[in-house]
Amino acid sequence: METEANRRATQRELRIATKELRTAEEAEDALDTKGVGLLAEARAAGIPFGSALPADVPEGTAPTSDLVASCIRC
């Protein structure tokens, strides 16, 4: 009986963790999309991006997303 209860509790925790992971991934995708849109708007307004070399960017200010980083290099 105790083993069955542990199994059910573990499955419940796994379902919760899976849902939280899915929510986090969707939030990251939404932020990436918003970031790309903001970069496009900035370029359209004449604000240059991608002209700085990685060595010129202060540490800790690099894009946290590979998608955004790839768009900055565009």
Secondary structure, DSSP 4 states (H G I P E B T S, - for coil): -HHHHHHHHHHHHHHHHHHHHHHHHHHHHHHHHHHHHHHHHHHHTT---S-S-GGGSPTT-S-S-HHHHHHHT-
